């Protein structure tokens, strides 16, 4: 069924529910299908202060961090709920809302969160210059709805979802009845497959803005239409009374929330963990990947040696010991490092889509291995410059995309042994490459976290930007990886994780490593893009939910490392199983572990 036919069917079902009338079911169907945003229902729930219903309904159409309009919409809804709790003299509820509902906006602008917290220190929040015109909750909700409606109409995610099509009355019932008649008396020509309706006009899409709070706070009768500070964030006023008991309660609640939301896996029984067998010694694992649909794991060590473990026909498991595989010839897959002088160049490799060829380098020439025999088929591009990252073009196994230490990106045809294109736009060595099959674009990342987006075939740079948290630019970027939707991508940096939307390079989610915490060594998306597995220099592993990009589980070293592990051992690289929530880590002591967390 095409998307058009599917939408037609959904609207017919929704019309039938309206006519039922089964309004509760209709609104649930609107939310779950995401086919039609019922502005009247939204207004009714908002004006009656049914805040849970309001948010759940909106979540059927957008996530909180999907874009700037969505961020602003959720902020205004939650802010109104918070102000109402303050107005009703419900301090415990107000603090709970501040800690659980408003804290997420601290990521976007810390000043806004600080100013909202400052309102707790006032006997009446109307003492704030910018809130003195607040009358009552009814008038505030009415004004909130007007502003929310404008945000929704400007939000591209609501395009085509705000107008219900014109339909013949009881259209679904008519189609069913005619279908029954056709079964008894087949017509000469089928006229029922024509489009049963046409969509009405949709509101024009407005330009997006750089700061989600720059749209200004909802006026709500507060008289703050143009009250903004230099950061385009609405002013609330600051109140720094550290002795205020509400502020003290807020801090305690803040600490409590941080503890509650992270599950701690501290012991062996909390994880299934298996160290893969290996009789050959190496210093550290530099690269790691699941291959053969998750039945094998391939690793590249810092000494240029490859290791391959196989579970036979079964998927990789932390409960079943695999075999380390070698061909009958006894050959090992070794990269050429004879003339490598730059030890800072990290090895890299990539597997062809059909699994027949491995492209690999450890700072020297790039080697092409036949995976069934470990034989080197060819080698090319000896340094300088050295290859620093490499991927296959997904639509042609003969095309490689190669990032180099001198900041260039090379499009190389293996079969023809020619360079098709050399892309120039970065200033530091390339550390990450990812290709979107949906958008037909290449995303590149360099060590200083500059991101560039290139249109395939034309090689025109569509967008670029430097993506580093303010004041935290002393660490390196590690990798870039597309989510399952092929529109959003994950950027892994030693001091932060972030998810971006490709066409605008808008950062929709971010998590910054606390300054007292060890740096990230690597991170990867789970098979379904719902989780991020991140490893750290202190050997801890954090599991994040992608929805909010917040840690939900911390795996402590004793939970997966054996007691005989050397002090200071940590994961260097991490990769996720392609079909289930399992991941593997390559360690600084040369070990490889398969890990299956047992979430509480």
C-alpha positions in Angstrom: 0.0 0.0 0.0 1.4 3.4 -1.0 1.6 6.2 1.6 -1.2 8.0 -0.3 -3.5 5.0 -0.1 -2.6 4.5 3.6 -3.4 8.1 4.4 -6.7 7.8 2.6 -7.6 4.7 4.6 -6.6 6.4 7.9 -8.8 9.4 7.2 -11.8 7.2 6.4 -11.4 5.4 9.7 -11.1 8.7 11.5 -14.2 10.0 9.9 -16.1 6.9 10.9 -15.0 7.3 14.5 -16.2 11.0 14.5 -19.6 9.9 13.2 -19.8 7.1 15.7 -19.5 9.2 17.8 -16.4 7.6 19.4 -14.5 10.8 20.2 -12.1 9.4 22.8 -11.1 6.7 20.4 -10.9 9.2 17.6 -8.4 11.4 19.5 -6.4 8.3 20.5 -6.3 7.3 16.8 -5.2 10.8 15.8 -2.4 10.6 18.2 -1.2 7.1 17.4 -1.5 7.4 13.6 -0.1 10.9 13.5 -2.4 11.5 10.5 -4.3 14.6 11.7 -3.6 17.1 14.5 -7.0 18.1 15.9 -6.5 21.7 16.9 -9.9 22.0 18.6 -9.2 18.9 20.8 -5.7 20.3 21.6 -7.3 23.6 22.6 -9.9 22.0 24.8 -7.4 19.9 26.7 -5.1 22.9 27.1 -7.8 25.3 28.4 -8.9 22.7 30.9 -5.3 22.2 32.1 -5.2 18.5 31.2 -1.4 18.7 30.8 -0.6 15.0 30.6 -3.1 14.6 27.8 -1.8 17.8 26.1 1.8 16.5 26.0 0.9 12.9 25.1 -1.2 14.2 22.2 1.6 16.4 20.9 4.1 13.5 21.2 2.1 11.6 18.6 3.3 14.2 16.1 6.7 15.3 17.3 9.4 14.6 19.9 10.4 17.4 22.3 13.8 17.9 20.6 12.7 17.3 17.0 13.3 20.9 16.0 13.2 24.4 17.4 9.5 24.8 17.1 8.9 21.6 19.1 11.4 22.6 21.8 9.6 26.0 22.2 6.1 24.4 22.2 7.0 21.9 25.0 8.8 24.6 26.9 5.8 27.0 26.9 3.4 24.2 28.0 5.6 23.1 30.8 6.3 26.7 31.9 2.6 27.4 32.2 2.1 24.3 34.3 5.0 25.4 36.6 3.6 29.0 37.0 0.2 27.6 37.9 1.8 25.5 40.7 3.6 28.5 42.0 0.4 30.6 41.9 -1.5 27.9 43.8 1.2 27.8 46.5 2.2 24.2 45.8 6.0 24.3 46.3 6.5 20.6 46.3 4.7 20.2 42.9 6.5 23.3 41.5 9.9 21.8 42.5 9.0 18.5 41.0 8.0 20.1 37.7 11.2 22.2 37.7 13.4 19.1 38.2 11.6 16.6 36.0 9.9 18.6 33.3 11.8 21.8 32.8 15.3 20.6 33.5 15.6 19.2 30.0 15.7 22.7 28.6 18.9 23.4 30.6 20.6 21.7 27.7 19.4 24.3 25.3 20.1 27.3 27.5 21.3 27.1 31.0 20.3 30.7 31.7 16.6 30.0 31.1 16.7 27.1 33.6 18.5 29.2 36.1 16.0 32.1 35.8 13.0 29.7 36.1 14.6 28.3 39.3 14.9 31.9 40.6 11.1 32.2 40.6 11.1 29.8 43.5 12.7 32.4 45.7 9.7 34.8 45.4 6.6 34.9 47.6 4.6 35.8 44.5 6.2 35.3 41.1 4.4 38.5 39.9 7.1 40.3 41.8 9.2 39.6 38.7 9.1 42.6 36.4 8.2 40.5 33.4 5.4 38.5 35.0 3.6 41.3 36.9 0.8 41.3 34.3 -0.1 37.7 34.8 -3.8 37.7 35.7 -5.1 34.2 36.2 -4.7 30.7 34.8 -7.7 31.0 32.4 -6.4 34.1 30.6 -2.9 32.7 30.6 -4.0 29.4 29.0 -6.0 31.3 26.3 -2.9 33.3 25.4 -0.8 30.1 25.6 -3.1 28.4 23.1 -2.7 31.3 20.6 1.1 31.1 20.8 1.1 27.3 20.7 -1.1 27.4 17.6 1.4 29.6 15.8 4.3 27.3 16.7 2.4 24.3 15.5 1.5 25.9 12.2 5.1 27.0 11.7 6.5 23.5 12.5 7.3 21.5 9.3 6.5 18.3 11.1 2.8 19.3 11.2 2.7 20.0 7.5 -0.3 18.3 5.8 -1.6 17.3 9.3 -3.7 20.4 10.2 -6.5 20.2 7.7 -9.1 17.5 7.6 -10.0 16.6 4.0 -13.5 17.1 2.6 -15.2 13.7 2.6 -18.6 12.5 1.5 -20.7 11.7 4.6 -20.2 8.1 5.9 -17.7 7.5 3.1 -16.2 4.4 4.7 -19.6 2.9 5.2 -20.5 3.6 1.5 -17.3 2.0 0.3 -17.9 -1.1 2.4 -21.5 -1.4 1.2 -20.5 -0.9 -2.5 -17.8 -3.5 -2.0 -20.4 -6.0 -0.8 -22.6 -5.2 -3.8 -19.6 -5.7 -6.1 -19.0 -9.2 -4.7 -22.5 -10.1 -5.6 -22.7 -8.2 -8.9 -19.2 -7.4 -10.3 -19.2 -4.1 -12.3 -17.9 -3.7 -15.8 -15.4 -1.1 -14.6 -14.1 -0.5 -11.1 -14.8 3.1 -10.1 -14.2 2.8 -6.4 -10.4 3.1 -6.5 -10.4 6.8 -7.3 -9.2 9.1 -4.7 -12.2 9.5 -2.2 -11.1 13.0 -1.2 -8.6 15.7 -1.7 -6.5 17.4 0.9 -7.2 21.1 1.6 -4.4 23.8 1.8 -1.8 23.6 4.5 -0.2 26.6 6.3 3.0 27.9 4.7 6.2 26.7 6.3 8.2 29.4 8.1 11.9 29.8 8.4 13.5 28.1 11.3 15.5 30.1 13.8 18.8 29.4 15.5 17.6 29.5 19.1 14.4 27.7 20.1 13.8 30.3 22.8 14.3 33.3 20.4 10.6 33.1 19.5 9.9 34.9 22.7 7.9 33.7 25.7 4.2 33.4 25.4 2.8 36.8 26.2 0.0 35.3 28.4 -0.9 38.8 29.7 2.6 39.0 31.3 3.7 42.0 29.3 7.0 40.4 28.1 6.6 40.5 24.3 10.1 41.9 23.7 11.9 41.3 26.9 15.0 39.4 26.0 18.6 39.4 27.0 21.7 39.3 24.7 21.3 35.6 24.2 17.8 35.9 22.8 16.5 34.3 25.9 13.5 35.8 27.7 14.3 37.4 31.0 12.8 36.2 34.2 15.1 37.9 36.7 17.7 36.2 38.9 17.3 35.4 42.5 20.4 33.9 44.1 19.2 33.5 47.7 21.0 30.4 48.7 19.4 30.2 52.1 15.9 30.0 50.6 14.4 26.6 51.6 12.7 26.1 48.2 16.0 26.5 46.4 17.6 24.0 48.8 14.7 21.6 48.2 15.3 22.1 44.5 18.9 21.1 44.7 18.1 18.0 46.8 15.5 17.0 44.3 17.9 17.6 41.4 20.5 15.2 43.0 17.8 12.6 43.6 16.6 12.7 40.0 20.1 12.2 38.7 20.5 9.1 40.9 17.0 7.6 40.2 17.2 7.7 36.5 20.4 5.7 36.0 20.5 1.9 36.7 23.8 0.8 38.1 25.2 -2.5 36.9 28.1 -3.2 39.3 28.6 -6.9 39.5 29.1 -9.9 37.2 25.6 -11.1 37.7 24.2 -7.8 36.3 25.8 -8.5 32.8 26.5 -11.4 30.6 30.1 -10.9 29.5 32.4 -13.1 27.5 36.1 -12.5 26.7 36.8 -13.9 23.3 39.6 -16.5 23.1 42.9 -15.5 21.6 46.3 -17.1 21.9 48.1 -14.3 20.1 49.1 -11.2 22.1 48.5 -7.6 21.0 48.7 -4.3 22.9 45.2 -2.9 22.1 42.2 -3.3 19.8 42.0 -0.3 17.5 39.0 -1.2 15.4 36.1 -3.6 15.9 32.9 -4.7 13.9 30.2 -7.3 13.8 30.0 -9.0 10.4 28.0 -11.8 8.7 24.7 -10.5 10.1 26.0 -10.7 13.7 27.5 -14.2 13.5 31.1 -13.1 13.6 33.3 -10.3 15.1 36.3 -8.9 13.3 39.0 -6.9 15.2 42.1 -5.0 14.1 44.8 -4.7 16.7 47.4 -1.9 17.0 50.1 -4.3 15.7 48.2 -4.4 12.3 46.9 -7.9 12.9 43.3 -8.9 12.3 41.3 -11.4 14.3 38.1 -13.1 13.3 35.7 -15.0 15.7 32.8 -17.1 14.4 29.8 -18.5 16.2 29.0 -20.7 13.2 25.4 -20.3 12.0 24.3 -18.8 15.3 24.3 -15.1 16.3 27.1 -13.8 18.5 26.3 -14.7 22.2 27.9 -13.9 25.5 26.9 -17.4 26.6 28.6 -19.4 23.8 32.3 -19.5 23.2 33.1 -18.8 19.5 36.1 -20.1 17.5 38.9 -17.8 16.4 39.1 -18.6 12.7 42.1 -19.1 10.5 42.3 -20.4 6.9 43.9 -23.7 6.2 46.9 -21.9 4.9 47.6 -20.6 8.4 48.0 -17.1 7.0 47.1 -14.1 9.1 45.6 -10.9 7.7 48.3 -8.3 8.4 48.4 -4.7 7.2 51.6 -3.3 5.8 53.3 -1.1 8.4 56.9 -1.4 7.2 57.3 2.3 6.3 54.8 3.7 8.8 56.5 6.5 10.9 53.5 8.3 12.2 52.3 6.2 15.2 49.5 8.7 15.9 47.5 7.5 12.8 44.7 5.3 14.0 44.1 2.1 12.0 40.8 1.8 10.1 38.8 -0.7 8.1 35.6 -1.4 6.3 33.7 -4.5 5.0 32.0 -4.7 1.7 28.2 -5.0 1.6 28.5 -8.6 0.4 31.1 -9.5 3.1 33.6 -10.8 0.5 36.2 -8.0 0.8 37.8 -6.2 3.7 39.5 -2.9 3.1 42.0 -2.1 5.9 45.0 0.0 6.7 47.2 0.7 9.8 48.8 3.9 8.6 50.5 2.4 5.5 49.0 1.4 2.2 45.4 0.4 2.0 45.0 -3.4 1.6 42.1 -5.3 0.0 41.7 -8.7 1.6 39.6 -11.6 0.4 37.8 -12.6 3.6 37.4 -16.3 2.8 41.2 -16.9 2.4 42.8 -13.9 4.2 44.7 -13.3 0.9 45.7 -9.8 -0.1 44.1 -9.1 -3.5 45.7 -5.6 -3.9 47.0 -2.6 -2.1 47.0 1.1 -3.0 47.5 4.7 -1.8 50.7 4.4 0.2 51.1 7.5 2.5 51.5 10.3 2.6 48.8 11.2 3.2 47.7 8.3 5.4 44.2 7.1 5.4 42.4 7.9 8.7 38.9 6.6 8.0 37.2 4.6 5.2 33.8 3.5 4.2 32.2 1.7 1.2 29.8 3.7 -1.0 26.7 1.6 -0.1 25.4 1.5 -3.7 28.6 0.3 -5.3 31.1 -2.0 -3.7 33.8 -0.7 -6.0 33.7 2.8 -4.7 35.5 3.8 -1.5 35.2 7.0 0.4 38.5 7.7 2.1 39.3 10.4 4.7 43.0 11.4 5.1 45.3 12.9 7.7 45.7 16.1 5.5 41.9 16.9 5.8 40.9 15.7 2.3 38.2 13.2 1.3 39.0 11.0 -1.7 36.4 9.1 -3.8 38.2 6.1 -5.1 37.2 3.5 -7.7 38.9 0.3 -6.7 38.1 -1.5 -10.0 39.5 1.3 -12.2 42.2 2.2 -9.7 41.4 5.9 -10.1 40.5 8.8 -7.9 37.1 10.1 -9.0 37.0 13.2 -6.8 39.0 14.9 -4.0 36.8 16.9 -1.6 38.3 19.9 0.2 36.5 21.7 3.0 38.1 20.5 6.2 41.2 21.8 7.9 42.1 18.9 10.2 42.4 15.1 9.7 39.1 13.3 8.9 37.9 11.1 11.7 34.4 10.1 10.6 32.4 9.4 7.4 28.8 8.4 7.0 26.5 8.1 3.9 22.7 8.6 3.9 21.0 6.3 1.4 17.8 8.3 2.0 19.2 11.8 1.3 22.0 10.8 -1.0 24.5 12.8 0.9 27.9 12.2 2.6 28.6 13.6 6.1 32.2 14.1 7.1 33.7 14.9 10.5 37.2 16.1 11.4 39.1 15.9 14.7 38.1 19.5 15.6 34.4 18.5 15.2 33.8 20.4 12.0 30.9 18.7 10.1 30.5 19.0 6.3 27.5 17.7 4.2 28.3 16.8 0.6 25.7 16.1 -2.2 26.6 12.9 -3.9 27.5 13.1 -7.6 27.7 16.9 -7.7 30.1 17.0 -4.7 28.7 20.4 -3.7 29.1 21.2 0.0 25.6 21.8 1.2 26.3 22.7 4.8 29.0 22.8 7.3 29.6 23.9 10.9 31.8 23.6 13.9 30.0 21.5 16.5 31.7 21.8 19.9 30.2 22.6 23.3 31.0 26.2 24.3 34.3 26.4 26.1 35.0 22.7 25.6 37.1 22.5 22.5 40.3 20.8 23.7 39.3 17.2 22.9 38.9 15.3 19.6 35.9 14.2 17.6 35.8 10.4 17.1 33.1 9.3 14.7 29.8 10.0 12.9 27.0 7.5 12.4 23.6 7.6 10.8 20.5 6.6 12.7 18.1 4.1 11.2 16.0 6.9 9.6 19.0 8.0 7.5 18.1 11.6 8.3 19.6 12.1 11.8 23.1 11.2 12.7 25.1 10.7 15.9 28.4 12.6 16.5 30.8 11.1 19.0 33.3 13.4 20.6 35.6 12.8 23.6 33.5 15.4 25.6 30.0 15.1 24.2 27.5 13.1 22.3 25.1 14.8 19.9 22.4 14.0 17.3 22.0 16.3 14.3 19.4 16.7 11.5 21.2 16.5 8.2 19.7 19.2 6.0 19.9 22.0 8.5 22.8 20.6 10.7 20.6 21.5 13.6 21.7 19.8 16.9 18.5 18.3 18.2 19.9 16.5 21.2 23.2 16.7 23.2 24.8 15.2 26.2 28.0 16.8 27.5 30.5 14.9 29.7 30.7 16.5 33.2 34.1 18.1 33.7 34.9 15.7 36.5 34.2 12.6 34.4 36.5 10.6 32.2 36.5 11.2 28.4 34.5 9.1 26.0 36.6 6.7 24.0 33.9 5.6 21.6 30.1 5.3 21.1 27.7 3.6 18.8 24.0 3.4 18.1 22.1 0.2 18.8 20.7 -1.9 15.9 17.3 -0.1 16.2 18.8 3.4 16.9 16.9 3.5 20.2 20.0 3.3 22.4 23.6 4.6 22.4 26.4 2.5 23.9 29.3 4.7 25.0 32.6 3.7 26.6 34.8 5.8 28.8 38.5 6.1 29.7 37.8 4.9 33.3 36.3 1.7 31.8 32.7 2.5 32.6 30.1 2.1 29.9 26.9 4.2 29.7 23.7 3.2 27.9 21.7 6.2 26.7 18.2 6.4 25.4 18.2 8.2 22.1 14.8 9.8 22.7 16.3 12.3 25.3 20.0 11.4 24.9 20.2 10.9 28.6 22.0 8.0 30.4 19.7 5.2 31.6 22.2 2.6 32.7 25.8 2.7 33.9 27.9 -0.5 33.6 30.8 -0.5 36.0 34.0 -2.3 35.1 33.5 -5.2 37.6 30.2 -6.1 35.9 32.0 -7.1 32.6 35.8 -7.2 33.3 37.2 -10.4 34.9 39.0 -10.0 38.2 42.4 -10.8 36.7 42.2 -7.7 34.3 45.1 -5.4 34.6 44.6 -2.0 36.3 43.9 0.8 33.9 42.3 -1.4 31.2 39.5 0.4 29.3 37.4 0.0 26.1 39.0 1.6 23.1 36.3 0.8 20.6 32.7 -0.3 20.7 30.3 -1.8 18.2 26.6 -2.9 18.4 25.1 -6.2 17.3 23.1 -5.6 14.0 19.9 -7.3 15.2 19.7 -7.3 19.1 20.7 -5.2 22.1 24.2 -6.6 22.5 27.5 -4.9 22.0 31.2 -5.7 21.8 34.2 -3.8 23.1 37.8 -3.9 22.1 40.1 -3.2 25.1 43.4 -1.5 25.7 45.0 -4.8 26.7 44.1 -6.5 23.4 41.0 -8.3 24.7 37.5 -8.3 23.1 34.4 -8.7 25.2 30.8 -9.4 24.2 28.4 -7.8 26.6 24.7 -8.3 27.2 23.4 -6.0 30.0 20.6 -7.4 32.1 18.6 -4.2 32.7 16.6 -4.2 35.9 
